[in-house]
Each structure stands twice: as C-alpha cells, then as structure tokens.
Amino acid sequence: MIEIHNIHKAFGDKKVLDGVSGVFETGKTNLLLGASGTGKSVLLKCIVGLIKPDLGSVTFDGTYFTNNKLDIRQEIRRKIGMLFQGSALFDSMTVEQNVEFPLKMLTEMNKEERMERVNFCLKRVGLEGANKKMPSEISGGMKKRVGIARAIAPNCTYLFCDEPNSGLDPQTALKIDELIKEITEEYNITTIIVTHDMNSVIEIGDKIMFLYEGKKLWEGTRDEIMDTDIKELNDFIFANRLMRDAKKVEEEEREEEREEEERQHNQQQATQDQEKAPSAETIETQDEPQPENPEGPTATTQTGKTQV
Amino acid sequence: MLQSFGKYLLFMQSLFTRKESTRILFGRTIDEAILIGINSILIVAIVSTFIGAVTCVQVAYNLDNAFIPRSTIGFMVREMTILELAPTITSIVLAGKVGSSIAGGLGTMQITEQVDALEVMGINSASYLVLPKMVASILVFPMLVILAMFLSILGGYLAGTISGELTPQEYITGIRDQFIPYNITFALIKSVVFAFLISSISSFTGYNTRGGALEVGAASTSAVTSSVIAILIGDFLLAYLLL
C-alpha cells in the first residue's frame, strides 16, 4: 500500500500539485486520471522520487520515503518497477539485455538464473522469441511489453505506469491494459497507472483518483465514476465520450468508404468480365462445330454459356 | 557562468556518492575504453601523420639557410609535436569526436527517460553512466597521444625525406638531438588533464539536457565548444605552471 499526504509541487510560479493526498491499495490497479497538464505525471514522479515534492510525504507499506535516509530510499526503489510513457528501453541493449539489466544490477543471481527469469518474464508478456531484437526493431506495443517485463523481472512490489497505452492503437492499448491488470492481481502488487483514457478506466480501474489543476477532485471506483456530480469530471468524461464517438463515427465512415470502394471495384470487375466473356465464348464456340444459328451472335453467346 | 560552474562541481561530487560495485564499473569502463579508444585510432592517426608532415615541410621552408643544419628540422618537428601538437591537437580532435558522442548519447538517454529508468531502479545514473566514461578517457587519451606523437614524427620523416628537404640521417639526428624526457611526461600530464576536461564537460552538458532532439544537438555543440575552450585555457595554464 502506498500513501501520499499533502503533496505540493511548483515549478517557479506555476503550481503543479496542490495538496494531493490519497491511498493506493495493494493488489489493485489504481488510476491517476485527468486531462493533460493536470499534474498526473508529476505526482507519479514525486511518488517514485524522481521529483522531490516541495511539501508532503509518501510512505510505502508504512515506511516513510520522502526525505528519508538514502539507504532506505534506495531499498524501497529497488522494489519499484516502472513503465515509462516512451518505454525508456536502453537503446544499446537487446530486448533480453534490457530485461536482464535490473537482475544484473539489483540481485545476486548468476547468469543461468537470470536468463531463466528473463525468458519467464518475456513469455509472461507474450514476447518469447524476441530476445535478440533491438528496441529499434520492435513496435510500440512490443516496447511497452518489454518495459513491463523489465519492471516485473526483479519481483517488484510496486508497479508504476506512466500512460502505458499512449501512442498505441485501441486494440493493443486494451491488451496492454489487460496485461497490467493480470500482473497486478497475479503478483499482488500495488499498481499506479497515469492515464487520461476512459477506456482504461472502464477496463481496469479498480480505484480512480481524478486530478484537476493539481488538486484531487474525486476518488472512487469505476462503478461510481459515472454517477458523480462533479462538473469537471463529467466534462472530462463527456469530452472522452465525444472523442470516442467521433473516432467511432470516423471509423464507421471509413468502413463505409471502404465498402463503397469494394462494391465499385466488384462492379467494375463484373463489367470487365462480362465484356471479356463473349469473346472467350466466341473462341470456344469457334473451336467447336457450330450449329446453325439463325438469330446471330447473341444466340451464339447463349450457346456458349450453356456449354460452359 | 558561476552558477553553471557550481552545478558542474555538484555533478562531479554526485559521481562518487553511492557508486555501483567495482565489478560493474570495471566492466563498463572497459567497454567505454574500447568505444573511445579503438574508434578514435583512425582519426588520430590521419590527423597526426599529416600534422607531422606539414610541420616538417613548413619548418624546412622557414629554415632555408646555409648556416642552420638541416637536422634542426627534425629537432623542431619533435619539439613541436611532443610539447604541443600531439597532446593539444589530438585532444581538440577528440573533443569533437568523443565529446559530442558523450553529450549526444547522454542527452538522448535523458530525454527518452532512460536516465530516469536507472534512477527508479535505485541506480546512481550519473555514477553508472559518467564515471566509466571519465576513467576510460583518462586511460585511453595518453595512449592516443603517444600514438599521435609517434605518427607525427613519422609523418615528418616521410614528408621531409620524400620531398628531399633533408636526408633520413639528418632527420634522425635532429629528433635525437637534446632530447628532454620530461617533455614526454609533460605531454602525458596534458593528455590526462584534457581527457578529464573533455569527458566531464561533455558528460555534464549531456546529462543536463532537457527537451527534445533539438536540445540534444545543441548540447553536443555546446559540449564541443566548451571542451575546446577548456583545453586551450588548460593548455596555457599547464605550460605556465609546469614548464
């Protein structure tokens, strides 16, 4: 369980976080929801210690983290796995080396044990066989999977995901969401996901915290989110819906266009076939002994067709 | 300027706090030494051979006097090469090659959150990424400078003898004349100092890159410019203090 208390953060005059408090439960996918620029990523970075909050505290399973001794912070950090927005895979390493890296740095495992764990993690995220590929050779979705494999490799207790499905198509995004959810439940870890995607909320959000202009405006479950009377949250959901609807309409239009094109293509094909057909039949009929034909070419064609 | 220098000092300090194990740093240092050293041999060889050749031809042109022995050309090529050209020009060339590579590499890692990924794992990213580069540079630069000295003198020999400015015997007499071994020590001290300056300034610039691809390019340029200025200032101070 991760607890945050009264987190404040400002960059110069700009206040990014304004007294955010909350609890993120173990074994659940906790979502930090909000529009762009509301401080979600900054809050996530404050929790993992990449950014130092101006005020406030973070505790991991009762152990104070912010401003604690370096050794204790290091100890906690070694239990953290994080999936970054751009995956943050090490460019110079293969997929296998990326997943092996935390094991090499943080554990006493020998090479054989490490490779066993690497293969297990890659298999778990559905990437068996991609060991020797470089990050530049794999797709965005695969990079995210490698990022997850690297995060879970050293048996992390806390998993942080910064917009895990950004830049992915809806189908791949859904798969990544499901994978995170499965891993959270399977290993009973505390997962915090930063997102602005309502699909993720509906699919995997066990507990949701809605941020608006650096403040926590709402907290609850995915069943409760639709019944809220907070204007900003409703606007956000509405905007998301609009976007989804617009996307849906766009997809439908594209589908219609595709069908239309296909129909036209088929028609053209049929016309061409029809145009070609008589000559072919003529040839065919020419090869065979011709019956007497008082009605001209049309009858010949009919005869040809009958023969086919 | 003063603020940047303060940040640079703090950055240097951060390299030595919570270091990774010696085994890991040793492995990384070897990798970096190979990258910095092996990949720079060709450019150092080309530059130093031609510098030696040009120096020889120009000295011969200026010493076209019957009262000055031709072996003086060899002597002057050696002195100029060992004291100045090999360590300083090699370092300036390496500032362009190695410095921009270090700054660009670290800058890219910074903007693609790879540095953050290391930090989240509890690894001191500055120490893990930068310290091996600095140690490797300090180990490899003197070797490259020794190579540059040898090839410059060889370049001078080839240019001088092929062009007929002096005989091989005159050149060899010249390069053996009044040899002061301390000059080699001085050149190696310079190479170590320059290695430190180039690697630390480039790392500092690259590590503190924020933004996107444009900023990475700017960081590389800035790293090279700052390194070259630091080399020239360092060159003057070392000459003033040690000669």
Contacts between the chains, C-beta under 8 A, distances in Angstrom:
chain1	res1	chain2	res2	distance
A	45	B	116	7.9
A	48	B	120	5.5
A	49	B	119	7.8
A	49	B	120	8.0
A	50	B	116	5.5
A	50	B	119	6.0
A	50	B	120	6.7
A	70	B	18	6.5
A	74	B	18	7.0
A	74	B	122	4.6
A	75	B	122	7.8
A	77	B	119	7.8
A	77	B	120	6.4
A	77	B	121	6.8
A	77	B	122	3.6
A	78	B	121	7.0
A	78	B	122	4.5
A	80	B	120	5.6
A	80	B	121	7.6
A	80	B	122	7.8
A	82	B	117	6.9
A	82	B	120	4.6
A	84	B	113	4.5
A	84	B	116	6.8
A	84	B	117	6.3
A	85	B	113	7.2
A	86	B	112	5.7
A	86	B	113	6.0
A	88	B	112	6.1
A	88	B	113	4.0
A	88	B	114	5.1
A	88	B	116	6.6
A	88	B	117	4.2
A	89	B	114	7.6
A	90	B	114	5.8
A	90	B	117	7.7
A	91	B	108	7.4
A	91	B	109	7.9
A	91	B	112	7.7
A	91	B	114	7.4
A	102	B	121	5.4
A	104	B	24	7.9
A	105	B	20	7.2
A	105	B	24	7.1
A	105	B	121	6.4
A	105	B	123	5.9
A	106	B	121	6.5
A	106	B	122	7.0
A	160	B	120	7.8
